[in-house]
């Protein structure tokens, strides 16, 4: 819990660096055994933010010692061509994990693309098979951003079990899987989770009951200090781009009342990349064991 000096700052950058240092040691040992973890990324079109995310992921691969294989397809790529590319990655023995960067250009079916990734090579943990494993609490690749948020909360000592958690946003990449993860009956989860969205008439009343708030709506300034219970943990997972600016779902003044809070820069983002690396190394580990 924070003191009068302000909230505990949950730095994702610091924790991600620690994770990646551990993964680098593990991959070095694997390479000694003749196994190099491999991550394949597929980018369709020329979306600027997506290209930036891909470059961040490949930079992390280089630092850790993961082989990175990148395929950049034109925006004119057909669904069949995309599925064929994914199929080739599924069959490539040097590829342990596959990431299809979303959003895809208009006209391409994201759901079909995610479904076509082999479940055991699913770097993002978003294949329906792996989401099903999450639902029933079975081992499998976990969605990167939700797992990164959980790791942040645990690392910085935020109590979760039995606590009230409010997740604002019900998207596939954060809100829905995070609600499943935090409600599982397992250590550092087992919370009472409420998923809030635009159809909830009095969102503030729910937020004020929450011990933990995860804002993942992509709605700038949605969470203000008036909607946060003093001492609550607040995670800003939703951002909106306005020109060159990144706008957070969480207003700066929330730091005046929060017990824990993620920084505006270097919070959830680095943890998403770190968990992607974790999923890739775990997939390679399974290959060694098989």
N, C-alpha and C positions, 0 to 999 in steps of 0.2 A: 504493500500500500504506500501511496505517496505521503510526503510530509508537507509542511507548510512551504517548502521550497518549490513545490510544483509536482506534477505527475511523473511517474516513471516513464521514460521514453523507450518504447519498444522498437529498438533499431533492427530492422530486417537486414540491413547491410552488414552489421557486425556479426549477427548470427549466421548469415549466409556465408560469410568469409570463413567462419569456423567450420561450417559443414563442408565447404568445398576443400578446405585443407585436409580434412579427414578423408574425403573421397579421393583426393589426389594420392594419399598414401595407399589406399585400398587398390586403386587402379594400377599403381606402380607394382604392387605385389602380383596382381593378375597378369600384367604384362610379362613378368618374370616366368609365369607359367604358360606363356604363349597366347594369352587371351587379351585382346584390347577391346573394351566396350565401344560400341558404335551407335551413334545417333544419326538418323536420317531426318532431314527437314524438307518439307515441300511448301514452297511459296508460289501462289498463283496470282499473277498480276503485279502491279507496281504500287501497292498501298504503302505510303511512307512509314507510318507507325509500325506496320507489320514487318517491313524490311529492317527497321531499327531493332525490333524484338528479336528477329532471327539473328542479327549480328551479335546481339548481347549473348544469346544462347551459344553461338559458336565460339565466342571469346571465352566463355566459361568452360566449354569443352576443351579448348586449347590449354587453359590453365590447369585443368584436372587431369588431362591425358586421355580424354575420350576422342576416338576417331569421329569426325563430323563429315557427313555426306549431305551436300545440299543440292536440291533440284529446284530451279526457278523456271516455272512455266509461264507462258504469256497469258494475258487476260482472256484471250480468245480460245483458250483450251476448252475442249468439250468435256462433258461428264465422263464419257467413256475413256478419253485420254487420261484424265485424272485418276480414274479407277485402275487403269492399266499401270500407271506409274506406282500407285500404292501397292498393287499386286507384285510388281517387281521387287519392291522393298521388302514385302512380306517373305519373298523367296530367297532374298540375299542373306547368306549365312553370316556375313560380316556386319549386318544391321541387327542390333539388339532392340532398338526402340525407334518408333516412327512418330513424328509430329507433323500433322497437317495444320499449317497456320491458318487460323480463322480470324476475321471473316473472309469467306471466299467471295469472288466477284459475283455480281448478279447473274442468275441463270444456272448457277451450280448448286447442287444439293449437299449442304453441309452434313446433314444427318446420314445420308448414304455414304459420304466419304468417311466419316468417323466410324460407321458400322463396318466398313470394308477393311479397316486396319486390324490385323491379327491381334486378338485380345492380349496375348503375352508380349506383344511388341508395342502396346499402347502406351506411349510416353506420357500422354496427358491424363490417362485414367478416365477418359470420357466415352470409351466404347461401351455400348449398352450391357455387354457381358460383365465388364468390370464395375459398372454402376450397380448391376444386380448383385455382384459379390459384396459391394458396400452395403446394400440394403439388408442382406442377411448376415453381415458381419464376418464374411469369409475373406481370407488374404487375397490380395490382388493389387495392381497398380492403383494408387489413390490419386484423385484429381489434384493437380499441383497447387493451385492457389488455396483451396480449402485446407489441404494438409500443411501448407506453409503458415497459414493463419493459426492453426492449432499449435504448431511448433513454437510460434512466437508467444502465444499465451502461456504455454507450459514453461518455456525458457525464462520468462520474466515473472514467473510465480503468480499468475492470475488464477485464483480458485475457479474451477469449472464445474466439478461434480455437484449436482443438486442445485446449481445456480440458475437464475433466469437469464436466458440469452435471447436477444432480439436481433434477427438478421433482416436487414432492409434490402429487399431485392430477391427475386426467385429465379434468376437466370441459371442456365445449365452449367456454366463454368464455375460459379461461386455459390449462389444462394441455396439452390436445391441440394447439391451434394454436401455442402457444409452443414446444413440442417440434419442430414442423415448421419454424418460423421459425429457431430457433437452430441447427438441423442443416443448413440450406441452405448450399451452397458459394458464399458471397458474403462480402464484407468485413464484419468485426465479427460474423460468425456462425461457421459451420463448426466447431461444437463436437461433442463426444461426449456425447450426451444420454441420460439414463436417466429414465424416468417411473416414479415410485413411487406405490403406492396400498395400500389396506388388505389386499390379498391377499399382499403381499410379507412374508415371515416375519421377515427380519432387516433392517429398514429402516435401523437405525443404522449397520450395516456399509457400506451404500451411501452414506449421508450423509457418513461420515467420509472417503470417497474423493473427495468433490466439491470442486472449486475454487469452484463457484457453487451455491448452494441457493436455489431459488424455492419458497416454501411457499404452496400454493394449495389447501389441503384443507378449510379451514373447520373445523379441529380445534384448539381453544385450547391453547396451550402445547406443541404437538407437537414443535417444534424447541427443544432445550435446548443449553447450551454443551457438554455431554458428547457431543453428536452432530454437532458442527461442528469441522472441521479448522482449526487456528489459521491466521489470515490469509485464510480463505475469505470470499467475498462472499455476503451473505444478504439476500434480498428477501422481505419479508412481504406477500404478496398475498392471503392468506386471512384473513377476519375473521368473527367470530360475534357476533351481538347477544344480550346478556343484559340484558333490561330496557332501561335507557338506556346501558348500558356496551357498548363495542366491545372484544371480546377478540381478540387477535392469535394467529396460529398460531405465532409466534416469541416465546419467553420473553425478558424483559428481560436476563437474564444472558448471553445470546448476545453482547452487545456487549463482554463481557470477552475474547472470543477472536477475534471476526470482524475482518477487515481492512476490509471495507466493510459497511454495514448501512443499511436504510431506517428512518426514524423511525417511531414508533408512530402519529403523526398527520402527515399531509402527505407521505406516501411515494408509494405507487402510485396512490391515488385521484385526485389532481390530474392525473396523467399520462394516466389514462383519458379524462378530460374534454378535455384538450388534444389528444389524438389524435382524438377525435370531431370537434373543431373542424377539425383538419388534414384529415380525410377529407371534411368538408363543403366546405372551400375548394378542395380538389383536384377534387371533383366539379364545382364551379362553374367551375373553370379548364378542365376538359374541355368544358363547355358553351360557353365563349368560343371555344375552339379549333375546335369543331365548326361 
